[in-house]
Amino acid sequence: MHGGSRMKELQGCGSIAIVDNDKTVLWALGNALRSILPDCPVIWTADSGFTAIARARSVGSCPDLLLLDMSLGDINGPMVCREIRKQADRPAILAMTSFPLADYAQDAANAGAQGIVAKQGDFGELERAVRSILDERRGCYRTAGVNVDFQTSHEAFMRVRSEKESGVEALSVRESEVIRLSTEGCTSEQIAKRLDIAKATVDTLFQRACRKTGASNRVELAILWYKQYGRNR
């Protein structure tokens, strides 16, 4: 009986990484997870979606589970999730938000996440969600009251990889990044300086983005991008 309880306790353990643009939240969540899930080490935290994408692609820093805020400062959460999921079925992704779960649940599921929880929710649910997703027999988590079905990371990877992207969804992360900065009023020169790239590269990214989306100019491109992603920032 004792052995069975111990096996149940260990189900769903694995490494975790946390992404949130609020450093206080990162600190608090990191401490909470170390307390409630001592068998699931937090191997890194990041306050940038782009950093999360890079680390998730690296074999040496890819966690088993990524706890991902849906509203980041540099790139929206669903885009980060989809970019990671297009590449592989690892890490599994648990979305989190301080907004009503219904605002992001479907976007998170479509982007390839395995569940969603409230940032201000109780730690008991967070523990259940993490263990459920990391349990190879389940692989996903459905929050009570959220009428959205989440897939396992492998199922989501196979689906996202096979989907033909068009319009704004076909944009690369870098293309989306220059558009986001343009919506903040940055010129090509300012964008180039912010991203440490040549102005000619910025102009090329805009040209490619216009071709992919069918936009006739940067203003139309920015409008299309904002309708798709601006509300999720």
TALINSUL-V299079 format. One record per backbone hydrogen bond with DSSP energy under -1.0 kcal/mol. CO is the residue of the C=O (numbers start at 1). NH is the residue of the N-H. E is the energy in kcal/mol with one decimal. If there is no record, write none. Layout:
co:CO nh:NH e:E
co:CO nh:NH e:E
This chain:
co:1 nh:5 e:-2.0
co:2 nh:6 e:-2.0
co:3 nh:7 e:-2.2
co:4 nh:8 e:-2.1
co:5 nh:9 e:-2.1
co:6 nh:10 e:-1.7
co:10 nh:13 e:-1.3
co:15 nh:65 e:-1.8
co:16 nh:43 e:-2.5
co:17 nh:67 e:-3.1
co:18 nh:46 e:-2.2
co:19 nh:69 e:-2.2
co:22 nh:26 e:-2.0
co:23 nh:27 e:-2.1
co:24 nh:28 e:-2.5
co:25 nh:29 e:-3.1
co:26 nh:30 e:-2.3
co:27 nh:31 e:-2.1
co:28 nh:32 e:-2.4
co:29 nh:33 e:-2.9
co:30 nh:34 e:-1.9
co:31 nh:35 e:-1.3
co:32 nh:36 e:-2.8
co:33 nh:37 e:-2.4
co:37 nh:40 e:-2.2
co:41 nh:16 e:-2.9
co:44 nh:18 e:-1.6
co:46 nh:20 e:-2.1
co:48 nh:52 e:-1.8
co:49 nh:53 e:-2.1
co:50 nh:54 e:-2.1
co:51 nh:55 e:-2.5
co:52 nh:56 e:-2.4
co:53 nh:57 e:-1.2
co:58 nh:61 e:-1.1
co:58 nh:62 e:-1.3
co:64 nh:92 e:-2.5
co:65 nh:17 e:-2.0
co:66 nh:94 e:-2.7
co:67 nh:19 e:-2.8
co:68 nh:96 e:-2.1
co:70 nh:77 e:-1.6
co:76 nh:80 e:-1.7
co:77 nh:81 e:-2.8
co:78 nh:82 e:-2.6
co:79 nh:83 e:-2.5
co:80 nh:84 e:-2.1
co:81 nh:85 e:-2.6
co:82 nh:86 e:-2.0
co:84 nh:87 e:-1.0
co:84 nh:88 e:-1.4
co:92 nh:66 e:-3.0
co:93 nh:114 e:-3.6
co:94 nh:68 e:-2.3
co:95 nh:117 e:-2.0
co:96 nh:70 e:-2.2
co:97 nh:119 e:-2.4
co:100 nh:103 e:-2.0
co:101 nh:104 e:-1.4
co:101 nh:105 e:-2.4
co:104 nh:108 e:-2.9
co:105 nh:109 e:-2.4
co:106 nh:110 e:-2.8
co:107 nh:111 e:-1.8
co:108 nh:113 e:-2.7
co:109 nh:112 e:-1.0
co:114 nh:141 e:-2.8
co:115 nh:95 e:-2.7
co:117 nh:97 e:-1.5
co:118 nh:121 e:-1.4
co:122 nh:126 e:-1.4
co:123 nh:127 e:-2.4
co:124 nh:128 e:-2.2
co:125 nh:129 e:-2.8
co:126 nh:130 e:-2.5
co:127 nh:131 e:-2.6
co:128 nh:132 e:-2.4
co:129 nh:133 e:-2.3
co:130 nh:134 e:-2.3
co:132 nh:139 e:-1.6
co:135 nh:138 e:-1.9
co:135 nh:139 e:-1.4
co:143 nh:146 e:-2.0
co:146 nh:148 e:-1.8
co:152 nh:156 e:-2.7
co:153 nh:157 e:-2.3
co:154 nh:158 e:-2.4
co:155 nh:159 e:-2.0
co:156 nh:160 e:-3.1
co:157 nh:161 e:-2.5
co:158 nh:162 e:-1.1
co:159 nh:163 e:-1.1
co:166 nh:169 e:-1.1
co:167 nh:170 e:-1.4
co:168 nh:171 e:-1.6
co:172 nh:176 e:-2.4
co:173 nh:177 e:-2.0
co:174 nh:178 e:-1.9
co:175 nh:179 e:-1.7
co:176 nh:180 e:-2.6
co:177 nh:181 e:-2.0
co:178 nh:182 e:-1.7
co:179 nh:183 e:-1.9
co:181 nh:186 e:-2.0
co:182 nh:185 e:-1.6
co:187 nh:191 e:-2.7
co:188 nh:192 e:-2.6
co:189 nh:193 e:-1.9
co:190 nh:194 e:-2.5
co:191 nh:195 e:-2.5
co:192 nh:197 e:-2.2
co:198 nh:202 e:-1.7
co:199 nh:203 e:-2.5
co:200 nh:204 e:-2.1
co:201 nh:205 e:-2.3
co:202 nh:206 e:-2.1
co:203 nh:207 e:-2.2
co:204 nh:208 e:-2.5
co:205 nh:209 e:-2.2
co:206 nh:210 e:-2.3
co:207 nh:211 e:-2.0
co:208 nh:212 e:-2.3
co:209 nh:213 e:-2.1
co:210 nh:214 e:-2.0
co:217 nh:221 e:-2.2
co:218 nh:222 e:-2.7
co:219 nh:223 e:-2.0
co:220 nh:224 e:-2.4
co:221 nh:225 e:-2.5
co:222 nh:226 e:-2.6
co:223 nh:227 e:-2.2
co:224 nh:228 e:-1.4
co:225 nh:229 e:-3.1
co:226 nh:230 e:-1.1
co:229 nh:232 e:-1.3
co:230 nh:233 e:-1.3
